[in-house]
């Protein structure tokens, strides 16, 4: 008799787990919410904490500053198509007045991590831990259709041409990354944004020890497509020259938004 009860309990647990997975998959598939996470944060004394151009020769760009200024254009593109878009950041409101104004205009939600460089646990999938996980927690709380972690890349502290940028995605985010890369290649890569005729790449990242790995893993375990934008290099003179011009930066952000919209419409 105890063996029968244990078997029934195991079957019930398996069925409940399966039903929960089906529910999460449906939730992501039917959601109209997109969360954009400004991947780094603004320090009140040291400014933005992300990658930056080596010097001013080809333009001065810091990735946290860039996304505070331009994520709102990506949001506009997504919301113009009828979807809801939320922008978040793990830190506090920038002390820089212009960036603070941009944050307010875009409606950035500041998670205010107690220690922005601290390692935190995913509340949805507790075995996942990473720096910046509190903004991933916030993103998953919104029950989104997709999560986009906004970054730029840098491969050197000196100017060095590199054209191997990519969308780093989770497994369920492969269709999202594929669609966004297609739009980026058709509309911007080598069509205004010089990239030595190299297409935008796609890399599936599931190693939690690599940058952003457990953000993507936590999203994957909720069946939420997610990716990190690492397609431009701030240490690449041609990329920096392009992005340092306002109109180009707006076009870059809107192209990312168009890629998100094309994916959402294709579901």
C-alpha positions as CSV (number, residue, x, y, z in Angstrom):
1,X,0.0,0.0,0.0
2,X,2.7,2.6,0.8
3,X,4.4,1.8,-2.5
4,X,1.2,2.6,-4.3
5,X,0.7,5.8,-2.4
6,X,4.3,6.9,-3.3
7,X,3.8,6.1,-6.9
8,X,0.5,8.1,-7.0
9,X,2.3,11.0,-5.3
10,X,5.1,10.9,-7.8
11,X,2.6,10.9,-10.7
12,X,0.6,13.8,-9.1
13,X,3.9,15.8,-8.7
14,X,4.8,15.1,-12.3
15,X,1.4,16.1,-13.6
16,X,1.4,19.3,-11.5
17,X,4.8,20.2,-12.8
18,X,3.8,19.6,-16.4
19,X,0.6,21.7,-16.0
20,X,2.7,24.5,-14.5
21,X,5.2,24.4,-17.4
22,X,2.3,24.5,-19.9
23,X,0.9,27.5,-18.0
24,X,4.2,29.4,-18.1
25,X,4.7,28.7,-21.8
26,X,1.2,30.0,-22.5
27,X,1.7,33.0,-20.4
28,X,4.9,34.0,-22.3
29,X,3.3,33.2,-25.6
30,X,0.2,35.3,-24.9
31,X,1.8,38.2,-23.1
32,X,2.0,41.6,-24.8
33,X,4.6,43.0,-22.3
34,X,8.3,43.5,-23.2
35,X,10.9,44.4,-20.5
36,X,14.1,46.2,-21.4
37,X,16.8,46.1,-18.8
38,X,19.5,48.8,-18.9
39,X,22.2,46.3,-18.1
40,X,24.6,48.4,-16.0
41,X,24.0,51.2,-13.5
42,X,24.9,54.8,-12.8
43,X,27.2,55.5,-9.8
44,X,26.6,58.9,-8.2
45,X,30.4,59.7,-8.2
46,X,31.9,57.6,-10.9
47,X,29.1,57.9,-13.5
48,X,28.1,55.0,-15.8
49,X,29.6,51.6,-15.0
50,X,29.5,49.9,-18.3
51,X,31.8,49.6,-21.3
52,X,33.1,52.8,-22.8
53,X,35.1,54.2,-25.7
54,X,38.9,54.3,-25.0
55,X,39.1,58.0,-25.6
56,X,37.4,60.9,-27.5
57,X,39.1,60.3,-30.8
58,X,36.0,58.7,-32.5
59,X,33.3,59.8,-30.0
60,X,32.7,59.5,-26.3
61,X,30.2,56.8,-25.4
62,X,29.5,55.0,-22.1
63,X,26.9,52.2,-22.4
64,X,24.9,53.1,-19.4
65,X,24.6,56.7,-20.5
66,X,23.8,55.6,-24.0
67,X,20.8,53.4,-23.0
68,X,19.4,56.0,-20.6
69,X,19.4,58.4,-23.6
70,X,18.1,56.0,-26.2
71,X,16.2,53.0,-24.8
72,X,13.1,55.2,-24.9
73,X,13.2,55.2,-28.7
74,X,13.2,51.4,-28.7
75,X,10.2,51.6,-26.3
76,X,8.4,54.0,-28.6
77,X,8.8,51.6,-31.5
78,X,7.4,48.7,-29.5
79,X,4.5,50.6,-28.1
80,X,3.6,52.1,-31.5
81,X,2.8,48.5,-32.6
82,X,0.4,48.0,-29.7
83,X,2.5,46.3,-27.2
84,X,3.4,47.4,-23.6
85,X,7.1,48.1,-22.9
86,X,8.7,48.6,-19.5
87,X,12.3,49.8,-19.0
88,X,14.1,48.9,-15.7
89,X,17.6,49.3,-14.2
90,X,19.1,47.6,-11.2
91,X,20.5,50.9,-9.7
92,X,19.1,54.2,-8.6
93,X,18.1,57.3,-10.5
94,X,21.1,58.9,-12.1
95,X,22.4,62.1,-10.4
96,X,23.2,63.6,-13.8
97,X,20.3,65.9,-14.5
98,X,20.1,65.2,-18.3
99,X,20.1,61.4,-17.7
100,X,17.6,61.7,-14.9
101,X,15.3,63.7,-17.2
102,X,15.7,61.0,-19.9
103,X,14.9,58.3,-17.4
104,X,11.7,60.0,-16.3
105,X,10.7,60.6,-19.9
106,X,11.2,56.9,-20.7
107,X,9.5,55.8,-17.4
108,X,12.5,53.8,-16.2
109,X,11.8,51.7,-13.1
110,X,14.8,51.7,-10.8
111,X,15.0,48.4,-8.8
112,X,17.5,50.1,-6.4
113,X,19.5,47.0,-5.7
114,X,21.1,47.5,-2.2
115,X,24.5,46.7,-3.7
116,X,24.4,47.0,-7.5
117,X,27.5,44.9,-7.8
118,X,26.3,42.3,-5.4
119,X,25.3,38.7,-6.4
120,X,21.6,38.0,-5.8
121,X,19.5,34.9,-6.1
122,X,16.6,34.5,-8.6
123,X,13.4,34.5,-6.6
124,X,11.7,32.5,-9.4
125,X,14.5,29.9,-9.8
126,X,16.6,30.0,-6.6
127,X,19.6,28.0,-7.9
128,X,20.3,30.8,-10.3
129,X,22.5,33.6,-8.9
130,X,24.2,36.6,-10.6
131,X,25.1,40.2,-10.3
132,X,22.1,42.2,-11.5
133,X,19.6,39.4,-10.8
134,X,17.2,41.7,-9.0
135,X,16.3,43.4,-12.2
136,X,15.7,40.0,-13.8
137,X,13.4,39.2,-10.8
138,X,11.6,42.4,-11.5
139,X,11.4,41.6,-15.3
140,X,9.9,38.1,-14.7
141,X,7.4,39.6,-12.2
142,X,5.9,41.5,-15.1
143,X,5.0,38.1,-16.8
144,X,6.6,39.3,-20.1
145,X,6.7,38.0,-23.6
146,X,10.4,38.8,-23.8
147,X,13.2,40.4,-21.8
148,X,16.0,42.3,-23.6
149,X,19.2,43.2,-21.7
150,X,20.6,46.3,-23.3
151,X,24.4,46.4,-23.6
152,X,27.2,47.3,-25.9
153,X,30.4,45.3,-26.1
154,X,34.1,46.2,-25.9
155,X,37.0,44.0,-26.7
156,X,39.9,46.3,-25.7
157,X,40.9,49.4,-23.7
158,X,42.4,50.6,-27.0
159,X,40.8,51.2,-30.4
160,X,40.5,47.9,-32.1
161,X,38.2,46.9,-35.0
162,X,36.0,44.0,-34.1
163,X,32.9,43.0,-36.1
164,X,31.8,39.8,-34.3
165,X,28.9,41.2,-32.4
166,X,26.0,39.0,-31.5
167,X,22.7,38.6,-29.7
168,X,23.4,36.3,-26.7
169,X,20.1,34.4,-26.1
170,X,18.6,31.6,-24.0
171,X,17.3,28.5,-25.7
172,X,13.7,29.6,-25.9
173,X,14.9,33.0,-27.2
174,X,16.5,31.6,-30.4
175,X,13.5,32.7,-32.5
176,X,13.6,36.1,-30.9
177,X,17.4,36.5,-31.6
178,X,17.0,35.1,-35.1
179,X,14.3,37.6,-36.0
180,X,16.1,40.6,-34.4
181,X,19.3,39.6,-36.2
182,X,17.5,39.4,-39.5
183,X,16.0,42.9,-39.0
184,X,19.3,44.3,-37.9
185,X,21.2,42.8,-40.9
186,X,18.5,44.0,-43.4
187,X,18.2,47.5,-42.0
188,X,21.4,48.6,-40.4
189,X,24.4,46.2,-40.4
190,X,26.5,47.4,-43.4
191,X,23.5,49.6,-44.3
192,X,24.8,52.6,-42.4
193,X,26.5,50.8,-39.5
194,X,29.9,49.6,-40.9
195,X,30.6,46.0,-40.0
196,X,33.0,44.8,-42.6
197,X,30.2,42.8,-44.3
198,X,29.9,40.6,-41.2
199,X,26.3,39.7,-40.2
200,X,25.0,40.1,-36.7
201,X,25.6,36.8,-34.9
202,X,23.5,34.7,-32.6
203,X,25.0,32.8,-29.6
204,X,23.0,30.6,-27.2
205,X,24.4,31.1,-23.7
206,X,23.4,28.7,-20.9
207,X,26.6,28.8,-18.9
208,X,25.8,30.7,-15.7
209,X,29.4,31.5,-15.1
210,X,29.6,33.6,-18.3
211,X,28.4,37.2,-18.4
212,X,24.6,37.3,-18.1
213,X,24.3,33.6,-18.2
214,X,22.1,33.1,-15.2
215,X,19.9,36.1,-16.2
216,X,19.2,34.1,-19.4
217,X,18.9,30.8,-17.5
218,X,16.3,32.2,-15.1
219,X,14.3,33.6,-18.0
220,X,14.6,30.2,-19.8
221,X,13.3,28.3,-16.8
222,X,10.2,30.6,-17.0
223,X,10.0,29.9,-20.7
224,X,10.5,33.6,-21.4
225,X,12.6,34.4,-24.5
226,X,15.5,36.7,-23.5
227,X,18.7,38.0,-25.0
228,X,21.6,40.4,-24.4
229,X,22.5,43.0,-27.1
230,X,26.2,42.7,-27.6
231,X,26.2,43.6,-31.3
232,X,28.3,46.8,-31.3
233,X,31.8,47.4,-30.0
234,X,32.5,50.7,-28.3
235,X,36.2,50.0,-28.9
236,X,35.6,49.7,-32.7
237,X,36.3,53.1,-34.2
238,X,33.6,52.7,-36.9
239,X,30.9,51.6,-34.5
240,X,31.8,54.4,-32.1
241,X,31.8,57.0,-34.8
242,X,28.4,55.8,-36.0
243,X,26.8,55.6,-32.5
244,X,28.1,59.0,-31.4
245,X,25.8,60.7,-33.8
246,X,22.3,61.3,-32.3
247,X,20.3,60.4,-35.4
248,X,22.3,57.2,-35.8
249,X,21.8,56.2,-32.2
250,X,18.1,56.8,-32.6
251,X,18.0,54.6,-35.7
252,X,20.0,51.9,-34.0
253,X,17.5,51.8,-31.0
254,X,14.5,51.9,-33.3
255,X,15.8,49.0,-35.4
256,X,16.1,46.9,-32.3
257,X,12.5,47.8,-31.4
258,X,11.4,46.8,-34.9
259,X,13.1,43.5,-34.5
260,X,11.2,42.9,-31.3
261,X,7.9,43.8,-32.9
262,X,8.5,41.5,-35.9
263,X,9.1,38.6,-33.5
264,X,6.0,39.3,-31.4
265,X,3.9,39.4,-34.6
266,X,5.3,36.1,-35.8
267,X,4.4,34.2,-32.6
